[in-house]
Amino acid sequence: MRIVIVGAGVAGCVMARRLSRLDGVEVVCLERVARDDHSEAGTGLNVGPNAVKAVKAVDPELVDRITEASYLWHNWRISLTDGTVLFDLPLADVADGPGWRIRWSELYRVLREAAGDKVFYGCEITGIGRAASDPSKTSVTWIEDGKTRRLDDIDLLIAADGRYSAVRRTISGEPEVQQTGVAIFRLLVPDTAGGLIDDYEQWFNGPNRLLSFKVPPGHIYVAGTFPISPEAPIAESLKTPDALRAAYTPPDAEPSAQARWLIDTVCANAADTHWARMQEHTLLYRAEDCNVLYLGDAAHGMVPTLGQGATQALEDAANASALITQRYRDGVRDVAGWLADIEALRQQRMRFVMAFSLEATDTMRDGADPVAGTRHKTEAAFQNSLKALYRDVGLPLDGRRT
Ligand SMILES: Cc1cc2nc3c(=O)[nH]c(=O)nc-3n(C[C@H](O)[C@H](O)[C@H](O)COP(=O)(O)OP(=O)(O)OC[C@H]3O[C@@H](n4cnc5c(N)ncnc54)[C@H](O)[C@@H]3O)c2cc1C
């Protein structure tokens, strides 16, 4: 059996590592960038406790390797930029364990090392199509080291090529994108905060929100959001140090020591910020009429409000690799059946995660009241949804380790 994975990011590396352990399965993972090129991963990530739980169920050694490169995420606090605390939640109240705080480039390094020699770097995909012999199978053509290469009769093609997935566009068409009307910037800076910033925290000034936490080694990740028109690109005038200072400085009070450090740091590094508009795209786990599986952002680009992008890529990969492993070891070779089962396992869960992430964006939209909105997050309904988010991670394991 031949399995090709496109993309050695979060989901792709886990799939390559897990599926390469199956006897009789040829696994090839094609990655566009060079082995040590993390230029598209220059920020920090908070990875939810649900990803830790899901990966631990199938691959505790991988969890240990990621934990070594991380700080644990134990607490979530929300304040106003004047220092008023609105929400202070130990994750132990809603989750079965901590999450991770990690540099994105470190997560890639650990996962790519763990995926080993199944990953081929510097591969530029030039063609994806249905195999001539059997339309349920696919073929892929790429250029590597200046040479054109091709694999035919691919039994399972896994698209783990991220938010702008070329595989998904080619096989299943352009996903529909929905803007939420919130601009977001991200920044990773050396830790000069003198202990002011550590675990995961957020600070509001009206609907404008800062978020920050410390990541090893010696860096602080800062993200900021503010409402914009959903239809328009982010105006350059909103990205200047003066505009950013005005966005986060409380109008009638001094900023807290934390907020002051964050505002000064953002303004001093305004030229290095990475900007995006918060958006999501339609959910799709498998192609209609051939054996192509979409995982991670290729399946579900979502708003980053609850830090579930990489988290769900890990949860997807843990679940999909566990299911495929079990079916394969049980002698089931019906790939279309595997994909239908993965979709059944993941679709409802992802609808919940995407809807909850959008719901939690309420305090960041134009005209929002962050005080009332954040207090609502201390109530049972929101906390129960958090429990479902962090605990109900699926996994068709029947107690068996794969
Ligand atoms: C600035 C920023 C901050 C974020 N913060 C968080 C956070 O705090 N918590 C969180 O959970 N998520 C966060 N996310 C989201 C998270 O990074 C993504 O959801 C996650 O990386 C998706 O994993 P993936 O495996 O689907 O794709 P990716 O990790 O994006 O991997 C895709 C891989 O495919 C490769 N690729 C793409 N096209 C091709 C091609 N044609 N051929 C071959 N290879 C290709 C890419 O080079 C890449 O290696 C953040 C995202 C951004 C941009």
The ligand as an ORCA input file, in Angstrom:
! r2SCAN-3c Opt
* xyz 0 1
  C       1.100     33.615     13.443
  C       0.302     32.403     13.820
  C       0.087     32.066     15.177
  C      -0.642     30.920     15.522
  N      -0.890     30.625     16.836
  C      -1.486     29.459     17.180
  C      -1.621     29.054     18.539
  O      -1.260     29.786     19.451
  N      -2.175     27.833     18.817
  C      -2.599     26.994     17.831
  O      -3.071     25.876     18.135
  N      -2.495     27.354     16.530
  C      -1.955     28.546     16.174
  N      -1.806     28.914     14.864
  C      -2.344     28.042     13.837
  C      -1.399     26.871     13.556
  O      -0.097     27.298     13.302
  C      -1.911     26.086     12.371
  O      -3.280     25.818     12.578
  C      -1.175     24.779     12.244
  O       0.186     24.995     11.927
  C      -1.832     23.917     11.182
  O      -1.151     22.715     11.078
  P      -1.164     21.926      9.695
  O      -0.417     20.695      9.933
  O      -2.545     21.852      9.182
  O      -0.406     22.873      8.682
  P       0.984     23.617      8.814
  O       1.583     23.461     10.150
  O       0.740     24.989      8.261
  O       1.889     22.782      7.809
  C       1.694     22.781      6.443
  C       2.996     22.302      5.827
  O       2.767     22.070      4.440
  C       3.814     22.648      3.705
  N       3.263     22.942      2.382
  C       2.373     23.877      2.033
  N       2.102     23.805      0.730
  C       2.856     22.782      0.229
  C       3.023     22.240     -1.051
  N       2.357     22.688     -2.112
  N       3.877     21.199     -1.203
  C       4.565     20.687     -0.140
  N       4.452     21.195      1.106
  C       3.594     22.232      1.283
  C       4.218     23.882      4.507
  O       5.529     24.306      4.184
  C       4.115     23.335      5.925
  O       5.302     22.709      6.351
  C      -1.137     30.088     14.500
  C      -0.937     30.424     13.148
  C      -0.249     31.578     12.812
  C      -0.087     31.947     11.356
*
